[in-house]
C-alpha cells in the first residue's frame, strides 16, 4: 500500500524535524530552527498525504471508510494533530525551543505506528458497531484533545527543566520564561479539556445510538472520565487556588499519563473499545 | 427562636463546607481515584468469581463496599451528590456578583485600570482634539461599549467587551447539574431490558436487566426477518433485523434496524445487539439406495412422520441439535430421526448436517443425509426507555458551549488616554482582562499600533 510507505517516510521526516529542533535549541542556531520548522511542515504535508491516500485506498478496496478505525490509523492521526498543533503554536507565539519537546512526540507516535511489529497497517473493513457518522467526530475530537495534552506535557517538561537548578544555565536561558510557559501550558490544557469533553460527549451520543445507553462505565469511558477529572482538578486549582508553575506542570504531566493509559493501557482491560487495540 | 438559631448554626457550616473549592478539588480527585478501582476490579460478576480470584477475606471487603458494582454504590453516588451540591452552592455564591458585572450598565471610566499587563505608550505630533473622533471610530469598531470622557489635558476613551462571557463558567456548572439531573430522570423513569425474537414471531414484553422482571410494552414487536452478512475475512459486516410494530394486530411501523440505527416507538428504543440461530423445523432429506444408486428427496417436518416415495419406509423427524457430540467430538448441527418399516421395525438414524456420508456406516438399504434445512434466526434486541436523554443532551450542548466561552473568550476593558505634551500628545493604552494575560498583551499592542496608524481620516 502506497499510504503505508508515505507514512513510513513521514516518520523519518518528523524524526529529522525533531532532531533539528533539539539541535537548534542546544546549539542556539536560528538557521537550524527555521530548517526544523520547514521540515516539520513537510512532515505534516506527508502525514496529510498518507492519511488522504489511505482514505482513497479504502474505497479502492471497496470498504470505503475514514482511516480512523484502528490503532495504526489513530496513531497516524494523533501525530498529525500533535505536529499541526505545535506548528500553529510556534507560528502564533514564536517560541521555537518548544519544538525540541513537542516534535519528538509527533515522531514517537508515528514511529510507533510504522515500526512496531504489533501494529497492523492493513486496511480492515469496518465492524458493524463502527459504521456510524459519529466515528469521525468522535475520533477527531478525542485526538485533537490528546494532542493538546501532549503539547501541554512537553511544555510542562520544559518548565521543570527550566526550574531545575541542576540544569545547565545555557539550556535554561533558551527556554521561554516561566510566565509564558505557564500560560501556554494553561492554554493547551484548556484546549485539550474542551476537545476531551467534546470527545466524551460525541462518544456518549454514539453509544446511545448504537447500544442504547450514553454511559456504561466501560473501562475506556471510565478512563476518559478519570482523565477529565484530573484536568478539571488542575483547572479549578489553578483558577481558584492559584496553582501555577511547578505544581501545575506536575499535574499536567500526571494528566498526560492518564491520557496515555486511556489510549493504550485500557486495551489491557476488557471492554467495548477492543477494536482500538487491533 | 432557638429552633431557627439552631438550624442556622447547622446551615452556615454546611454552606461553607459546600462552597469550598478545596472540597471541589478533593471530590474530583476522589472520583478519579475510586473510578480507577472500578476499572481494575471486574464489575458485575458473580460472587463465586470474586472468591475464586481474590479469596474470601477480600471478597467480604469488596462486598461490604459494593466494589463489584461500585459505580452504583451508595458511596459513589454520594460523592456525585456532594459534587452536585458543591457546584450548586459555589454557583449560587458567585452568581450575584457575576450578574452585577454583566448587567451593570455603562462602563465607568474609573473602573478601567491598568491590570497586570504593561501599558503601551506612543506619541503623536497632532493635538488631542484632532485625534478624538478617529480614535473613537477605531475603538467603536472593536468594542460594543465605548464611553469618552474629557480630561484636563485631553480625553480618555474607555471600552469594554465580552462582559457576558463571565457567564461561561456558570454555564458549564449548570450543564453538569442538568446532565446529572437527566441521568437521575433516566434511572427513575426509564428502563433497560432485552428481548429475543425468533424470525416470524412477535413479543409484547421484555425482560429488565437489573432485576430480571418482565415488563409489558403495551404493543407488539414482530421480527419479520433477520440477516447477518460477513466480509470475505469472516468478520461480521452487518446485522439487520426487519421489525414491525403492531397495535391491536395492525402493523403501524415497519423498519430495518442495524447496529447504529435503532427503531424508536413511543419512547421505547430497540437496538440490534445480538443474534442466534434457532433449531430448524423443516428439512429436506436425501435418500440413496445402496445397491441401485437410486436417489429420492423428501421434505420432513419436526415431530411428523413422512412417507418416503418409491419405498415402503417412513421417516420420523424427532429433533435437531445444534452441537451434537459423536464419540466425544462436536459434529455441529445434527438431525435425529427414526426410520420405520411397514412391519413396525424402527431404526434410529443420526444425521450430522456437515457429514452427509455418515449414515453409510449404518449399512442400511437406504443411505440418508440432510440435503437442506430451514435456517431460522432469532434477533437479540437491547430495549430501553430513557426519558432523561433530552436533558442529558441539553447538558452536553451547554457544556461544550460553556467550555468554549469560559476558556477562549474574555471580559476585556481597555482605556485609551490622550494627553497634551510638548511634542503634540502622549497616548497611553492600558486595560485589563479577566483571562489570558499573554494574549491580552498582544491585543493591547495591536490596538496601540492600529491607533498609531490613524493619520487624519485614513481609516483602516
Contacts between the chains, C-beta under 8 A, distances in Angstrom:
chain1	res1	chain2	res2	distance
A	63	B	231	8.0
A	93	B	438	7.9
A	124	B	233	7.7
A	124	B	235	7.5
A	125	B	231	4.9
A	125	B	233	7.4
A	125	B	235	6.7
A	125	B	237	6.8
A	127	B	235	6.6
A	127	B	236	6.6
A	128	B	236	6.0
A	128	B	237	7.0
A	128	B	238	5.6
A	128	B	239	5.7
A	128	B	258	6.7
A	128	B	259	4.1
A	128	B	260	7.6
A	128	B	272	8.0
A	129	B	259	5.3
A	129	B	260	7.3
A	131	B	238	7.8
A	131	B	258	7.6
A	131	B	259	6.9
A	131	B	260	5.8
A	132	B	260	4.1
A	134	B	260	7.9
A	179	B	438	7.6
A	180	B	438	6.4
A	183	B	436	7.5
A	183	B	437	6.8
A	183	B	438	4.5
A	184	B	438	7.6
A	187	B	436	7.5
A	190	B	407	4.0
A	190	B	408	7.3
A	191	B	407	7.4
A	193	B	403	6.8
A	193	B	407	7.3
A	194	B	400	7.4
A	194	B	403	4.7
A	194	B	404	6.3
A	194	B	407	5.8
A	194	B	408	7.8
A	197	B	399	6.1
A	197	B	400	6.2
A	197	B	403	5.6
A	198	B	400	5.6
A	201	B	396	4.6
A	201	B	399	7.0
A	201	B	400	6.5
A	204	B	392	7.9
A	204	B	396	7.2
A	205	B	393	7.2
A	205	B	396	7.2
A	206	B	260	7.8
A	208	B	389	6.8
A	209	B	260	5.7
A	209	B	261	7.5
A	209	B	262	6.8
A	210	B	259	5.7
A	210	B	260	4.9
A	210	B	271	7.1
A	211	B	271	6.1
A	211	B	273	6.9
A	211	B	382	6.4
A	212	B	192	7.5
A	212	B	262	6.7
A	212	B	269	5.4
A	212	B	271	4.2
A	212	B	273	7.8
A	212	B	382	4.6
A	212	B	383	7.6
A	212	B	384	4.2
A	213	B	192	6.9
A	213	B	384	6.7
A	213	B	386	7.7
A	214	B	389	7.0
A	214	B	392	6.2
A	215	B	183	7.5
A	217	B	38	6.7
A	217	B	43	6.7
A	217	B	71	4.6
A	219	B	39	4.5
A	222	B	35	5.3
A	222	B	38	6.3
A	222	B	39	5.1
A	222	B	71	8.0
A	223	B	39	6.3
A	225	B	35	6.3
A	226	B	32	4.8
A	226	B	35	5.0
A	226	B	36	6.1
A	229	B	28	4.8
A	229	B	29	7.3
A	229	B	31	5.3
A	229	B	32	3.9
A	229	B	35	7.3
A	230	B	28	7.8
A	230	B	29	7.9
A	230	B	32	5.6
A	232	B	28	5.4
A	233	B	25	5.5
A	233	B	28	4.3
A	233	B	29	5.7
A	233	B	32	7.5
A	236	B	21	6.3
A	236	B	24	5.4
A	236	B	25	6.0
A	236	B	28	7.1
A	237	B	21	8.0
A	237	B	25	5.5
A	240	B	21	4.2
A	240	B	24	7.8
A	241	B	21	6.1
A	241	B	22	7.7
A	241	B	25	7.3
A	258	B	32	8.0
A	266	B	39	7.5
A	269	B	39	5.7
A	269	B	40	7.7
A	270	B	42	7.4
